Amino acid sequence: MQNNLLQTPIEYLKGVGPNRGELLRKELGIHKYQDLINFYPNRYIDRTRYYKINELEVNAAEVQLVGKIINIKTVEFAKGRKRLVATFVDDTGQMELVWFQGQKWVRESLQLNVPIVIFGKCTAFNSVFNMAHPEIELLAEHQQSLRSAMQPVYPSTETLTNRGITNRVINKLMQQLFLETQGLFGETLPLYLMEELKLIPKKTALFNIHFPKSSETLAIAQFRLKFEELFFIQLQLITKNLLHKQKIKGHPFGIVGDNFTDFFNNHLPFELTNAQKRVLKEIRNDMGNPAQMNRLLQGDVGSGKTIVAFMSMLLALDNGFQSCLMAPTEILANQHYIGLSELAESLNINIRILTGSTKVAQRRILHEELENGSLHILIGTHALLEDKVKFHNLGLAVIDEQHRFGVGQRSKLWKKNTIPPHVLVMTATPIPRTLAMSLYGDLDISVIDELPPGRKPIQTVHRFDSNRLKVWKFIRDEIAIGRQIYIVYPLIQESEKMDFKDLMDGYEGVSRDFPLPQYAISILHGKMKPAEKEAEMKRFSEGKTNIMVATTVIEVGVNIPNASVMIIESAERFGLSQLHQLRGRVGRGADQSYCILMTSHKLSSDSKTRMETMVRTNDGFEIAEVDLKLRGPGDLMGTQQSGVLNLQIADIVRDRDILMLARMHAVKLLKEDAPLAKAEHASLRAVFIELSKKKNIWNYIS
């Protein structure tokens, strides 16, 4: 299996030494032989072809030629500045090799009339081709070298280049490493899996990733290493989930009682969609088991997650338990409170809210009711995590917008009970399936993927600033038939002053074009006091104003069924998921709603893609897939989770098929042999144990 030689500190490798060792550690995180082997190239240059001088063209491609140097001279080209020029010939013509730096050292190392291979980019001057600072190798050495036809290019830093650790040096160190270790890389995957998937051995894959002979051998090596990386991640996540279900006991909610059935039969405000029914069934199954539920509920804006969460809370209540719902902001907590109170109106249920602004007197009553069990459902912000908040018996914790809460905060909720509550995590930001499987592979995932009946899809259009007059006419027509309008301006922290100016300029412009008394306008932004925001929201929701001019504070938690038009100014400055969230603020009633994306004519290709995607589809999952391709997983999830995806060779966007394959085989393997105790899983088990010890696990898959 793993050979001790691979744990040797990197400075002991021939050609490294203490100084280079220190640099490799600092700049690239390469501490041991093992780390260098797992330091994969990020691209390759094809060196299968040797050009002749008479075939050269001026383009960006790097080329290699075989020939010899017949003459070297120093040429002055500016006052006091010189360059070294060598004449290089082959059997079809001649060209010049040029050096502007390191001339003394280069001149000493060049040999005349000896066959060499040169490599670099060509330019032409006065119809003579030249190559500046070429890579040069003696033909005899080039033919013996491990350096393959596909030339690997490794990630680097400015410091390394300045200190002489070039790509060529890394390549030489890699050759040395393979010579010293003689391919001592044990197999990590079981033989039957390798045969089934036609995977090449680990040591062949590692050799071919660093020294591929052709693009075919490279592709086979990449597939093997990508599969392995994703397979071990999935093994870890699924094992964590299985262990969780075995170890962490939960309250089995075996009773479907009066609260649930009365609400389902008599008080449902609308017929549940098939997706909602399916998800409720999954939740009921989970909560009926004696293991703690740990489920992620994904649903698009307006897909009806709240009613599913509420009915899950009714199940808890029927079994004699309390529930809580934790939201990231006061606006959102308030909206949940209003929404759940409306749903519970006809039932005899005690629901309260706890946020930073809850008065002391109210808190006292709330704490008392919570501890004696007469308070059934508590909704709140981070305030729920305070030590003073003690439940009589918490059975279900619903967490909204998961990515805004850290793991530590969630575990505080758990500790409110001797037996931890069931956990339902909700998110309205659809996460592409591949990303969800990598980030939340240890959670069971439920998806509500259809909208309630009677909802008309929002019509989205993209308009340039030059079309503003037509857009304004459209707004007047909508207001004339009694509709309300949102106009949203971007808010980007770094340039708050500029954004605030944009908002105020916009507000003044809108006020001029929609004057009193015929029109009334509300304004909402982050600098307002909570009471002012509340008052403006109230005016708008009561229909006293026709237009709401706002920053993105309305992105979550505003529900006005009569608002039918969302205008997003400078839409190119928003990310896709933000545009989608904002659009979800309209389309809440039965009327046709519209979203108008206003931009300038100058758009980057990414901005164009974002606008086209928004116009084409209302499907949050499809939008999230495009967003993932544009931005990459780290940006999409924010810093908390991006570390999870610090992958070395796989890419969850491009390699989604390999990820699906890896997960399928991991599930199958764990079903048959969860403890990895079978003889054929011995090496797998050893790697798995090794990985489980490491925080940053991916370095050690080899």
KEVEXLUM-220862 format. One record per residue (C-alpha): residue in one letter; y, x, z negated. Coordinates in steps of 0.1 Angstrom, whole numbers, plus 5000, padded with zeros to 4 digits. Each point is the difference from the previous one (the first is absolute). Example, Ala and Ser with C-alpha at 12.3 -4.5 7.8 and 13.67 -1.06 7.14 Angstrom:
% KEVEXLUM-220862
A495551234922S503450145007
***
This chain:
% KEVEXLUM-220862
M500050005000Q503550134992N499950385000N501950184972L501450225028L502249715011Q501750004966T501250365004P503850034996I501650045034E501650344994Y496550165001L499549905037K500450315022G503550005015V501649794972G500750204968P502249904970N503349955019R498749795029G497749824974E503149894980L501749885032L497049805011R499749844966K503749914998E500649885035L496749845010G498149944968I497250235011H498550154967K496450075010Y497850065030Q499149644998D503649895005L500450225031I496949855016N501449654994F503450105015Y499649835033P502150075032N502449725008R499850065038Y498350215026I501250195031D497550005029R499350365009T497149935023R502150085031Y501350345012Y502949975024K501050235028I503650115004N500349825033E498949674983L502850004974E502549714997V502949964976N499049734975A499549974962A496350095001E498750334986V497850205024Q497850314999L499550275026V497950305004G501650325014K501650334989I503350154992I501150275025N503550084987I502249964969K503850054998T503049914977V502849805016E503549954986F501049645006A503149964978K502450234982G497750214977R497149765004K496750105017R496849845010L496650155007V498549915034A496550075012T498749945035F496749814999V497849985032D496849835012D498549995034T502449725012G503450144990Q502250124971M502249864972E502050124970L499150004963V503150004978W500750084963F503349964982Q498750094965G497750264985Q500350215031K499150344984W496849864985V499149815033R500750315022E497650214978S497249755002L500149945038Q497650195022L500550055038N497349925026V497649844975P498549655006I501749754977V500349634994I503549864995F500949654987G503349824997K502649785018C501450105034T503649975013A501450125033F503250215006N501150095035S496649875012V498150264979F497849854972N500350134965M498449944966A501950074968H498150144970P496549945014E496950024979I498050305013E496450094996L497850265016L497649835024A497050174984E501049874965H500849655014Q496549975015Q498350094967S502349804977L499049694983R503249855013S498949725020A501149845032M501849734980Q502650194980P500649844965V503649964988Y500249984962P502849834979S502550264989T503350054982E503250205007T499350234971L496550095013T501350075035N502950214986R497550204979G497850075030I497249764993T499949855035N497549775016R498150305013V499750154965I498649674986N497650005029K498850354992L499649914963M497949715011Q497750225021Q499750244971L499149714977F497249885023L498750365003E499950054962T498549664992Q497550005029G500149625001L499049944964F501049645002G497449774985E499449655015T501749724982L498749695018P496449874999L497850095030Y499249645009L503749915002M500750315022E497249905024E501149635001L503650095009K499150325020L502250224978I499950385004P499350214969K502950084977K500150375007T500049945038A502949754996L502050244979F499550295025N500949775029I503149864984H501550364997F498450155031P499249735025K498650115033S501249685018S501649674993E496649844999T498750224972L503349944982A499749625002I496550014986A501150234971Q503049784992F497949684999R497550164976L502850124976K502049685002F497049794993E499150214970E503549994985L500349625003F496449954989F500550184967I503349824994Q498249665005L497150114979Q502450074971L501949685004I497049785002T498250184971K503249954980N499949635008L496249974991L500550194968H503049784991K497849695005Q497250154978K502150154973I503149784996K498949674985G502149695008H500049644987P497749795020F501949685009G497049775005I501949674996V501949825028G501849754978D502549724999N503150215008F498550145032T498349695012D503049764991F502450235019F497650055030N499349625003N503349854992H502950245001L499650245029P503350005019F498250065032E496550045014L498750364994T499350215031N496550135006A501250354992Q501449884966K496749824993R498050315009V502150224977L499849764971K496350005003E499950394999I502249994969R497949734983N496950205006D501650324986M501349824969G496749834994N498350344995P500050204967A501750295018Q503750045002M501549875033N502150265018R501249835032L502850065025L501449685016Q501750075032G501949735019D502949995023V503549864991G499549624993S496250005003G499649834966K498950284976T501949844970I497949685000V496850215001A501350204970F500949684982M496649845005S498450324987M502249974969L498849644996L496450135000A500950244972L501649714981D496949795004N498050284984G502450024971F502050315011Q503750085007S501450155032C503050215009L501850085033M502050325002A502650045028P502150315008T503549834999E501749724981I500849815032L496350005009A498949924964N502449705000Q498849885033H496350014988Y501149824968I501749725019G497149985025L497249984974S502049764978E500349765029L496250035007A499249944963E502549714996S497349734998L497650214978N500550054963I500550385003N502450234981I501650265023R502850244989I501950305015L500850334984T502550245017G502650254988S502549724998T497949774978K502149924968V498750114966A499649654986Q497949905031R497950324996R499249914964I498549665010L498350165029H498350284980E498849744974E498649765026L498350295018E498250124969N498949664988G498749915035S502249705007L501750185028H497749995030I501750195028L502750284996I501950125030G502250314998T501150345011H499250344984A501149834967L496449874998L498850364993E502050034967D497950064969K501649704984V498449775026K496649904985F497749745015H497649784981N497450055027L501150135035G497349915026L501850065033A502850245010V501749935034I502150295013D502449945028E501050275025Q497550254987H501650315016R503049974977F497950054968G498350324990V496450034988G501350074964Q501949684999R497049795011S497850154973K502649904974L499349645009W496250064996K500550134965K501449674989N496449884994T496850144986I498349895032P502350075029P501249705021H499049935035V502650165024L501349845032V502550225019M502149825026T502050155028A502149845027T500350335019P496949985022I498150334999P498050105031R496349974993T499450375004L502750094976A498949744975M496450145001S501350354992L502649914974Y498349714983G496450075008D499349954963L501449655000D498349705016I502349875028S500749645008V502249915030I501849675007D500450035037E501349665010L503249814993P500149654984P499949715026G503249865013R501850335000K501550095034P499950375009I503550154997Q501550085034T501350355001V502550155026H501750335004R503749995010F502550285006D503550004983S501549915034N498249664998R501749904967L502149715014K496849825012V498350074966W503049854981K500049695023F496349964991I500850024963R502749735003D497549775017E497550064972I502649934973A501149695019I496449854995G500150094963R498250344999Q501050314980I500250365011Y499350354985I501950305013V498650324986Y501550355000P498050324994L500350174967I498950364999Q500650184966E501350335014S503049845017E500749724976K503850025005M499649975038D497549724997F502349814976K502850045025D497749875028L499249704978M503649924991D501150065037G497249775011Y501049734974E503650015011G499049975036V497749714993S502749834979R502450035029D497549855025F498849734977P503249904981L500549764971P500049704996Q497549945028Y497750274988A499250164965I498550344995S498250164971I499750384994L497250184982H499750384993G498650244974K503350084983M500549644988K499149904964P496949794995A502049694991E502150045032K496950045021E498549694984A503149795007E500150115037M496349935004K500549664984R502949905023F497850105030S496849834989E502049684992G501450005035K503650054990T500350315023N498750025036I499750385003M498750264976V501250365008A497950244980T498450344997T496250044997V500149864964I498649685016E497050195014V497849854972G500249694979V502349765019N498649675010I502349765019P498149775023N503249885017A501050355012S498750035036V501750305015M499850364988I502450255017I499350364993E503050235008S499350365011A496349915001E499250355013R500850134965F497149814983G496450094998L497449755015S498749874967Q503549944988L500949815032H496849794996Q500849934963L503549895009R498849785028G497749834974R503149864982V500249735027G497349785014R499449844966G500749655010A498549785028D502850085025Q499950265027S501550334986Y501550305018C500450374993I502650195020L499950385000M503550145009T500250365011S502250245019H498950115035K499150354987L496549974988S497450274993S496549945014D498749924965S502849744996K499149855033T496349984989R501149834968M502149745018E497349935026T497449964972M502149754980V500749795031R496350015011T498349904968N500349824966D496850154987G500850234970F496750195004E500750095036I503550104991A498650224972E497750175024V502950095023D502050124970L497250224989K499950165035L503750065000R500550124964G496650134988P498349904968G502150204975D503349835009L498449665001M498750004965G502850194983T499450314979Q497649854975Q497249965024S500750255027G498350284981V496749805003L500150065037N500650375000L497250045026Q499150335015I498649915034A499649625003D502949775008I499549644989V502149865028R498450195029D496550024984R499749644988D496649965018I498650314982L501449864967M498249665006L496850195009A500350224969R500549704977M497149815015H497650294994A501450064965V499449644990K496550015015L499150324982L501349884966K498149675004E496850205004D500750284975A503149954979P499350304976L499250225030A496850094983K497750035031A498850345010E501749975034H503449944983A499950324978S502650195020L502149685003R499949954962A501050364994V503149975022F500849664984I499850144965E502250295010L502649765016S500149784970K501350284978K502950085024K503349815000N500850105036I496549955012W500250075037N500250384998Y496550014987I498149825027S497950295011
***
